[in-house]
Structure formats: structure tokens, C-alpha cells
Amino acid sequence: MTDGDSLLRQVQRDLLAGQPLPDLLRKCLLLGSESGSSELRAWATLELRGYEDLEQLPPYRKVPAQIRADATAGNTWITGQTIGWSMLPDFARENLSERVPLFHGVGHLQSLYESAASSDSNPQLTLPGWEYIARAMDRASGNPFQHTHALYWVISPSVIAGVLDDVRTAMTELLAELGAVMPATQETPTADQATQALHIAVSGGQPHFHVATSITAPRASGGSTIDGTSGGQSGAAAGDVVQRLGVTASADGGLRAWLDEYRAALPELDDAVRQVAEQQLDQVAAEIDKPEPHPVVVNSLLGSLKTFATNATAAAGAGAGTMGLAQVVANWPF
């Protein structure tokens, strides 16, 4: 590889040479910056760091998996019992899917695969809100001695390997499409060329993938946001402006107002449940108060808060002292 190689040609050569996927994605990130395609930058970044929003997740990252449970029934210990979809409570089926979303970055997925392959085991991913699902299942069983200790997806290592291969294939299709539309004398794709090629490679030409956006950090004057755009909102509180999938929650009634509403509803909950919710709220507050809060982390924490509230309300049932929390979920602005 010579110093005169364009970045696009470097990616092409590295891909054919079988270079590690994270290295290829980092060069795609640079290619997105060089071409001006914010969507290519976003795709490469999320593949590296991990996704946080189901709507942004490419189809190849939604994979089949079995749900299993560890439980006790009296003196009997049950490990890895397969849980059929119909065995889940209604609220769980409404919030989950029979296909597992793999949000992890490619480095984490590679580690999961290698660990599973070396130990001849299957990776396990805990179901979100599993405690409430387990409680509802134990109640529905009618057995007062049944206690579910864990609910998790079991994923075949070959499925994870398939996802990693799909990312590499998407990159190959991206480069092939660029090669088809760029003149031989053109070294760097335009933003439109790169974005359209990404749509074809990731979702068959449909603009499924959206730009990951940013959170403005507090600044006394001037500066830039995390994604490099101009900041300059004097005295703005971190997290008061959140842009995600094109939806804006402003300081007038967005993030902080919703968090305050959430916290105000917590006294309705049992002490143990309330403590978990307070810890989650504290984590969000700590992140958005950072000089440069990371949008991926904030989105993940917000998603956990919403899931927690949804499951807590559904598990408790109507009229069980969670109406305020149910209203918080209904007011979700993001």
C-alpha cells in the first residue's frame, strides 16, 4: 500500500486482504468524513460502538434465539429450561420479539463468539426487565414454591459469526456500489454517492438507516458538539437538547422535565423496585452532567428507564398504585 492510495482504495484492499473488521470500519468512518456522508459515519460508528435504538438496527442484527430460564420449584433446581413464546406474559410479548436485537459493537460480538467457541458454550443475553417477567410467570404458574432466578436468550455462536460476516458483506456491497457509480478518475465519493451506496448495502436501497445525532454539552460560549457541529448555546444544560432519529426534545419540556416527572412517580413503587429506578435516574443525571455526554450512552440509559417503567407498571397491574408511572410512560417524548 503506497502513500498515494486514496482512502477508498485502502479500504478496498484491506477488505480483500481479510483485515480485522474493526479496522475496516474505522477506515469507513474516515471515508464518511472525507466524503461528507454523515450517514456513513454514523453506520461505521454504531457498528464499532454498538447500537442503542431498535429503529436504527439493521435487519442483519435481528437474529433468532431461544428464551431459557433458571428456576427452583420446591427442592428442584431447573437450569436452562426452554420458554416458549406463549409462556411469556402478555406485556412481555408486547415489548419483546422472537428475534433478538444484537446491539453490541463488532468488537464485543467477536469476543462473544471467540469465548463461546473456545468453551463450547452458547452466549447468553439477559432479557430486559426479566425480573418483572419472571414475577408474572411465577404468579401465573399457581405454584407458590416456583421462583424464577433468570431469564435469558441463548444464541448460537454460528449466529453471531453470521452477523459479523453480514457486516463485512454489507461493506463489500457498499464498495461495489461505489465502484459502479464513480468514474475511474474520481478518488473520493460524494456525500450522495456514499449515502446511497450505504442504503443499498444495508437495507436494499431503502433509507432505513438514520443519522445518529448528538447531545449539546453546556458551554459558557462557543464550541462544538460531540459530532463536531457548532455549539454556542450559552448556559445550556447538558442533555436539554437531544436529537435522536430526527426527533428533537427541547429544553422547554424534554429530557430534564421528563426525568423530573419520572422521579416524582417513584414513591408509588415498592422500596426495592424504587431503589433500582433511583439508581437508573442517577446514572442518567451523571452522564448528561458530563462536559461531553455521549449520545449513545444517554440513549441506552433512557431506553432502560422506559423499559423499567413499562414492565413495572404491567407487572403491578391496573390500580396497583402505578398510575403516575404509567402516565410517565405515556408522556415519553423521545
Stockholm file with secondary structure:
# STOCKHOLM 1.0

chainA/1-334         MTDGDSLLRQVQRDLLAGQPLPDLLRKCLLLGSESGSSELRAWATLELRGYEDLEQLPPYRKVPAQIRADATAGNTWITGQTIGWSMLPDFARENLSERVPLFHGVGHLQSLYESAASSDSNPQLTLPGWEYIARAMDRASGNPFQHTHALYWVISPSVIAGVLDDVRTAMTELLAELGAVMPATQETPTADQATQALHIAVSGGQPHFHVATSITAPRASGGSTIDGTSGGQSGAAAGDVVQRLGVTASADGGLRAWLDEYRAALPELDDAVRQVAEQQLDQVAAEIDKPEPHPVVVNSLLGSLKTFATNATAAAGAGAGTMGLAQVVANWPF
#=GR chainA/1-334 SS CCTTCCHHHHHHHHHHTTCCHHHHHHHHHHHHHHHTCHHHHHHHHHHHHBCCCGGGCCGGGEEECEEEEEEEETTEEEEEEEECGGGSCHHHHHHCCSEEECCBCHHHHHHHHHHHHHHTCCCEEECTTHHHHHHHHHHHHCCTTEEEEEEEEECCHHHHHHHHHHHHHHHHHHHHHHHHHSCTTCCSCCHHHHHHHHHHHHHTTSCCCCCCCCBCCCBSSCCBCTTSCBCCCBTCCTTSSEEETTEEECTTTSHHHHHHHHHHHGGGSCHHHHHHHHHHHHHHHHHHTSSSCCHHHHHHHHHHHHHHHHHHHHHHCTTSSCHHHHHHHHTCCC
#=GC SS_cons         CCTTCCHHHHHHHHHHTTCCHHHHHHHHHHHHHHHTCHHHHHHHHHHHHBCCCGGGCCGGGEEECEEEEEEEETTEEEEEEEECGGGSCHHHHHHCCSEEECCBCHHHHHHHHHHHHHHTCCCEEECTTHHHHHHHHHHHHCCTTEEEEEEEEECCHHHHHHHHHHHHHHHHHHHHHHHHHSCTTCCSCCHHHHHHHHHHHHHTTSCCCCCCCCBCCCBSSCCBCTTSCBCCCBTCCTTSSEEETTEEECTTTSHHHHHHHHHHHGGGSCHHHHHHHHHHHHHHHHHHTSSSCCHHHHHHHHHHHHHHHHHHHHHHCTTSSCHHHHHHHHTCCC
//
